[in-house]
Every structure is written in structure tokens, then in C-alpha cells.
Amino acid sequence: MAKFKNPYILLIILLLGAFLLFSIWSARQAATYGSRVSDPDYYSKGLKYNNTRVEERAAASRGWHLETEIKDKSLYFNLSDAEGQPIHRATGELTLFLSEKNRVMRLQPTEVEPGRYQIKLPDDIRGSLQARIEFEQQGARISRQLLVNL
């Protein structure tokens, strides 16, 4: 067996071998198990993801309920707590995803009576639209996905 004059050559070869073994193992793990992201909307929410989850848990712990109805090109939202009491002075936003125009429209609801909010939709909107409604009050937020058929 030949002796190495420099012991660092053996250490470099061992280091390269360990690197190759780890690379093979990590490639196998990625190919076998894929992404471990549990919430598919994680990346769409960006840096506010954790804050949004805290707000949603706060609304759930308060027992918020959100009911939706549509009448004559207007959307109505009834927001109430666990006891059925209306939640008034909440701020909200409806996001409409207009697929034929490839754009997004954001509309603010107005409170027409305590806990009842209204959004009048523009007359030029027709068809089936994806939408998201969010209401927030004092650090609690409720969010729902909607399919609006006009």
C-alpha cells in the first residue's frame, strides 16, 4: 500500500465522498417525498401568511359566522358572533377574479345595518366569477372563497 506524503489529500477525498453521498441522498428525498408545504396557499399570501393565520384563528375562537346572499347585482353579507349578535364596524374587501379580462377587481362593502354589509356589483360583470371576501375587526379576520354566478 502506497503512503500518501500529504495527509490532507486523504481528508479532501473523504470530504468529497461525503458530499457526493449527501447530494445523492437529498436528491432521492426530494424525488420521493416532494414538497412538504401543508397549505397550498402559503406562497400566495406572501410575508403576511403568519399574521393572516393568527387573525383567522382569532375570528374562529370568537365564533364568527358569515352568511352570503345575492339579490339584483348586489351581494349581502351577514356577519355575526357565536351568540348571533351582529358584528358592526368591521372593515371588508371583496376580491373578484375576472378571468375574461385577466384582471382583479377589489370592492369595499358598506354597512347597511349592524352586521349586514352590501356590495353593489358593476353592471358589466357577467358569468361565473371566483371571489374572496374578507372581514376584519380588532385583529380578527374571517375569509371565505366564493363562486358568484351572475
MOKA-V249663 format. One record per run of one state. SS is the DSSP state (H for helix, E for strand, - for the rest). FROM is the first residue (numbers start at 1). TO is the last residue. If there is no record, write none. Layout:
BEGIN
ss:SS from:FROM to:TO
ss:SS from:FROM to:TO
END
This chain:
BEGIN
ss:- from:1 to:6
ss:H from:7 to:33
ss:- from:34 to:41
ss:H from:42 to:62
ss:- from:63 to:64
ss:E from:65 to:71
ss:- from:72 to:73
ss:E from:74 to:80
ss:- from:81 to:85
ss:E from:86 to:86
ss:- from:87 to:90
ss:E from:91 to:98
ss:- from:99 to:102
ss:E from:103 to:107
ss:- from:108 to:109
ss:E from:110 to:113
ss:- from:114 to:115
ss:E from:116 to:120
ss:- from:121 to:127
ss:E from:128 to:137
ss:- from:138 to:139
ss:E from:140 to:149
ss:- from:150 to:150
END
